[in-house]
Amino acid sequence: MCFERGAQLDGSGAKVYGEWIKKCDDLILVAIESAVPKEDRAADAPNPKNPRVDIPHASAAPHAPADPPAPRYKHQWYQSLSHVTLEVLAKNVKPDDASFQIDADRVRVSVANEDDPTDPYVLDLKLFGEVLPAQCKTSVGVAKLEVRLKKAEDAQWGDIVEGSGGASGAATAAKTVAAAPPARPAYPSSKAAQKKTVTDWDKLERELEKEEEDELSGDAALNAMFQKIYKNANEETRRAMNKSFQESAGTVLSTNWDDIGKKKTEVQPPEGMEAKKYEI
């Protein structure tokens, strides 16, 4: 500070004062460096080749939620105006291992897990519309479990579960269309109209049933055929089938109640075999 003040007051000696000011600055720098440890000076010294970059600590990224496990069995559904059919694609399920619960607005399908009884397969669906539980049917097949639901009102559902898109409560419109006389065929006015097709859900259901029957063979196919006849038969036909089968020891199965109801059905063993009675 003294040499700087002297240089200001004595302009003729500015060069001399400047040399002393530089010497003082050099001495001060040497004193400061001697007071600081060598390790600290090396750490603080800038390195032009590897400049230090302060990287802020990144906050821990939140873990993404784990994907839910894939369902044990796939399911699918299709519909007609009056019914909805739900299929669970589970093969070789024992009838005792499957259970069904049908309410007016919900369907529940359960399959027991033989490996872990505490972890059954459960499909629980809140339905898009209401059904008539008393008129619904269930079956356990070789390749799938089937639930055939009778709709409370004839209408096309937008989906099988509640809350999905599509028209709900379309029964009035459906009935109006059904009651109207058939319209004469109209010729399409555009390519889009020409490509538009209408799905025959009843035909599709029949084809699926036929495919399932074709998969069966031998006794399984025969039993499936008898079950289908019995399921679709009226009361008299069922009585005829039960009576003829029981009275003939399983050798006769008739659907004609007018004939079977009049007399006892005799045992008719296959050709080349003889029926014998065993006394206990």
Buried (B, 14 or more C-beta within 10 A) or exposed (E): EEBEEBBEEEEEEEEEBEEBBEEBEEEEEEEEEEEEEEEEEEEEEEEEEEEEEEEEEEEEEEEEEEEEEEEBBEBEBBBBBBBBBBBBEBEEBEEEBBBBEBEEBBBBBBBBEEEEEEEEBEBEBEBBBBBEBEBBBBBBBEBBBBBBBBBBBBBBBBBBEBEEEEEBEBBEEBBEEEEEEEEEEEEEEEEEEEEEEEEEBEEBBEEBEEEBBEEBEEEEEEEBEEEEBBEEBEEBBBBBBEBBBEBBBEBBBBBEBEEBEEEEBEEEEEEEEEEEEEEE
